[in-house]
Amino acid sequence: MPCTTGNDVVKFGLPKGSLEEATINLFARSGWKISMRNRNYFPEINDPAITARLCRPQEMPAYVAEGVLDAGLTGKDWILENRADVVVVADLVYSKASNRPARWVLAVAGDSPYRKPEDLAGKRVATEIMGLTERYFADKHIPVRVQYSWGATEAKVVEGLADAIVEVTETGTTIRAHGLRIIDDVLVTNTQLIANKDAWENPAKRAKIEQITMLLQGALRAEGLVGLKMNAPAANLDEVLAILPSLNSPTVANQQDKRWVSLEIVVDTKVVRDLIPRLVAAGVEGIIEYPLNKVI
């Protein structure tokens, strides 16, 4: 990695709000400890080559594009909304609740007559993401009045302040809880790591940003996976190998006792409960399950 000087320290933006805790936990699994303090927008991070700053995901693309920040985490939606001129380094699919991509959806009252976007011609649509919504309807040649929502967007339809909303959701639960019905997807979005173009051309900063990207991706890849170690009878090795589903081919090592071999694999957590009894039935012993922080 290139030598880092004071001018090469990466100013990294952490998303404030719903993604804040999930991001701090992700960094912890990746090897960086971020210490928060009350009302402090400059959290401490245990890496002299990085300074961390909190800011809203909606503002992150502009700060990175302008060089206020060298890199940061924000949503694909806010990059498109700001039409930010940044380098998209990587997709990082994680969230507060479900680690699945979120959706901006077009929703109407459950008992409304509107069944498709075209039915909203001439109607009012409330949303926080104005530019994206306006472009969505313009692309479909549907004239609507888009109005900015300062919060509680789902309630706008219920209160009669709008005929429809464009709102973000992961599962649709909140939308349905407000008595609304989704009639179209506007955008599928996820968290992205972005970089300032000048910072990306700086060798030291780019190396650090790439390191952060690799380890964050490794931590996300490890979610839902565990490692298994075991001792298998050499005579039953083919049978045991046929049972094992693994991320890659299992590691097989001979033991001093030639009647046994050691196996080590990475598997999906969901299969372990059914896998272990089958392994025991095939004569496997000494099964150890262990969690993974990162898979690179």
Secondary structure, DSSP 8 states (H G I E B T S, - for coil): -----GGG-EEEEEE-STTHHHHHHHHHHHT--EE--TT-SS-EES-TTEEEEEE-TTTHHHHHHHTSSSEEEEEHHHHHHHT---EEEEEE---SSSSS-EEEEEEEETTSS--SGGGGTT-EEEES-HHHHHHHHHHTT---EEEE--S-HHHHHHTTS-SEEEEEESSSHHHHHTTEEEEEEEEEE-EEEEE-HHHHHSHHHHHHHHHHHHHHHHHHHHTTEEEEEEEEEGGGHHHHHHH---SS--EEEE-SSTTEEEEEEEEEHHHHHHHHHHHHHTT-EEEEEEE-S---
